[in-house]
Amino acid sequence: MRLNSPQINLIVKACMKASKSLIRDFGEIENLQVSSKGPGDFVSSADKRTEKIIINELQKAHPDYGFVTEEAGIINKSNEKNKWIIDPIDGTSNFLNGLPQFAISIGYEEEKEIKCGVIFDPIKNEMFLAEKGNGAYLNNSRIRVSNKKKLKDSFLVTGGPKHSSKIKEKIFSEYVDVSKTVHFPIRKFGSAALDIAYVACGRFDGCWHRELSYWDYAAGSIILREAGGFFDFFDEDKSLSSKKNVIATNSMIHRELQDLVIKKDIE
């Protein structure tokens, strides 16, 4: 029997509360107020409303905890020990275009380590969660990564590049190189959080993403590791210190995929 920590219970409660308005908004997309944060990067009133509900719910229990959020930024900066890492809608473009592939992603960081996390897909009613040492779950069922052993036989997913990316050609070239190696066409689903969660439950064997923010992968990193997978960073760009390039796999294809993308970095 799974025993959830107080932090996991809080995150689940916040997700369930926030998802009610999010599901309603998804059904009325044409009425959403949309403002542009930049070319190809949009934020809706639903993002802000969802994040506000989550923050309010978590602050009730721990008003002193810090927050790292996509919309509101950093809250309670002085608390470096306890932090909530929040992405109210991971897959905003999908959401705004009526595609049901997006999720709420919340991680809890303690002493600079992610201790637990939840990725909740409100449309499919799928909740991926994990906490350190207690395994990973999809709703009430334990999940494990796939057992594919060779990259060429693997089912992969990736993302990007964003319109603002300075390394578009590198990302396109990398995509071509990996595509030539694997038998299945590579998927692009538009939500990095769900991509990692899908690797954790075996739907995909691996994924890689460039230029992700902390809130994109915080929850997914603990869910994948607790499901038996590997989560790692590659090709750090000092000029983009807040962005990370991540690789997430079932562990058995990790070295092959990593060598392929790192090889491209060196060229």
N, C-alpha and C positions, 0 to 999 in steps of 0.2 A: 504493500500500500504506500502510495506517495504521500509524503508529509511536506507540505509547502511551508517555506519561511514566511515571516510577516511581510517581507519586501515583495515576494512573488504574489501573495494574496492582495497586496495593495495595488500592484500593477494590473493584475487581472480585473479587479474592481474598477479601476480607472478606465481600462480598455472597454469594458462592457458599458460603462456609463457614456463614454465619448462616442462609442459606435452607434448609439441610437440616433443621434443627430446626423452622423456621417452617412448612415444608410438612407435617412430621409433626404439629405442633400443630394445624394447620388441619384435619387429618383427625380430630382428637379434641377438637373444640371443647367438647363437653359436659363434658369432664374438666378444662377450664382453671380455674384459680383466678382469680377476677375481683374486683378491688377498685375502689371508686368514687373518682374524683378530683373528683367534682362531678356534679350532675344532668346526665344525657345525655352525660357525658364519662368514658368508662371506660378503664381500663388493665388489661391482662391480664398474667399471668406470662410470656406469650410475648413481649410488648413488652420487658420487662426482660431476659429471657434473650437475645433477639436483639441488643439493644443491648450487652450485656456481651460477647458473642462478637465483635461488630464492634470495640468499643473495645480489647479484648485483642489482636486481630489487628493493628490499626493501631499500637498502642503498642509492639509488638515491633520495628517498623521505626523509629519515631520516639517514644521515650518522653517527649521534652520538648515535643512539639506540644500545643497547646491543643485542647479539645473544647467544642463547644456542642451539647448533646443534649437531647432531649425528656424523658427519664426521669431521667438522672443529673445533669442541670444542666450547670454549667460546670466543666471540669477543666483544671488547669494554667493558671489565669487570668493568670499573669504573662507567658505567651507571647502577645503581641498580634500577632506576625508570621505565625505558621503555625497554622491552626485547621482541624479537621475539623467539619463541620456535619452532625449525624446525626438522622434520623427513622427509628427501627427498623421501625415499621409505620405508613405513611401510609395511613389508611383503616381505623383500628382498629375502628370500629363495623361496617363491612362484614365484616371478619375475624371478629369475635365472633358475627356472625349468619350465618356460612357463605356469604357472598357473595365470590366470587373476584375482587374489584376492590380491591387494596391493593398496596403496594410498599415496598421499602426505598429510602430516599433519602439519599444522602451527597454532600456538596459539600466541596471543598477550597478554603479561603480563604488567600491570601497577601498580606500588606500591604493588608488590608481589601478585597481584590478576589477574587471567585470565579474561580479559574483552571480548575477542571474539576469534573465532577460525573457521578454515575451514579444512575439510577432503575431499580431492578430489580423486575420483576413475576415472582415465583418460580412462581406457578401457571401462567401462560401462557409462562413461560421467555422473557420479553422484556426485554432489557437496553438501555436508552437511555443513551448516554454521549456526552460531549463534553469537549474542552479548548480553551482559547482559541487561536484561529488554526488549528485543525486540523479543523474541521467537526464535525457531529453524526451519530451512527450509531444504528441499531436493530440489535442483534446485529452482523452484519458488513456491513450495507448502509447506505450514506449516505442520510440523510433530509433532506428539505426541507419547508418549510411549503407550504400550499396556495396557489393563485393566484386565489382569490375576490377580486373587486374591490369589491363592494358589500355593505354590512352586511345589507340585506334578504334577500340570497341566502345568507347565511352560516349555518353550523351551529355553534351556540355551546353552551358548558357553563359552569355556575357551581356555587356551593355555598351553605351556610349558610341561615339563621343558626343559631348554636349556642344551646342553651337559655339560657346565661348572658349572651347578647348584650344590650346596652342599646339597640341600634338596630334591633331586629327589624322595626318598621314601615317604617323607611327601606329596609331590604333587600327587604322584600316589595313595596314600592311601586316600587322600582328594577327588580325582576324583571318586574313587570307592564309597565312602560314599555318595556323591551327586548323583551319578548314581543310587544308590539303592533307593533314595528318589523320583526321578522324573520319569514320565511315558515315556517321549521321550528320545532317546539316546542323550547324550551331543555332541555337535559339536565342532570341532577344525578347524578353518579356516585359521589360520596363520597370522592374522593381528589384533593386539589389537585395533588399531585405528578404523578400520572398524567394529570390534565386538561392540565397544561402540556406534558407529554411528547407527548400526543396532538395538541396544536396543532403541536408541532415536527415531527411526521411527517405532518401533513396530514389526520388523521382529524377534527379539529375546526379551524375557522377562527379561533376566538378563545375566550377565557374571561376572566372577572373574578371575583375573590374578595375579600371583606372580612375583616379581623381574622385574618390569617394570621401564624404564627410563622416565624422565620427558617428553621428546618429544613423547613418545608413547601415553600418555594420556592427555596432556595439552589441545589440541583442543577439544578432545572428552568430557572432563569434563564439559565444558561450553555448548556444544551442547546438552548433555544429560540433564543437569539441566534446560536448557531453554525449553526442550521438556517435562518437568514435571517429570523427573526421579530423582533418588538419586545416587550420586557418593560419594564414601567414601574410606578410607584406613583401613587396618586391619593388626594386627600382625607385628608391626614395628620391623625391625631388625637393631639394632644400628651399627652392623658391616658392614652393607650395606646401609649407609646413603643416597647414591645417588639412590638407588632402592626402589620402593614402591610396596606394595601388594594392588591391587585395587578391589573394588566390585562396579558394576554398574547395577542398576535395574530400573524397572518401578515404584518403590517406594512401591508398595503394597506387593511384595514378599521380600523386602529388609531385614526385620528382620529375616525371616525364613532362607534365604540363609546365611546371616551374622552369625546367631547363629550356623549354621551347620559347617562353615569353622572355626569359632573361637573356637568352641567346640573341633575341631581337634587340634588346636594350644595348648590347655591347657593340653590335654592328654599326 
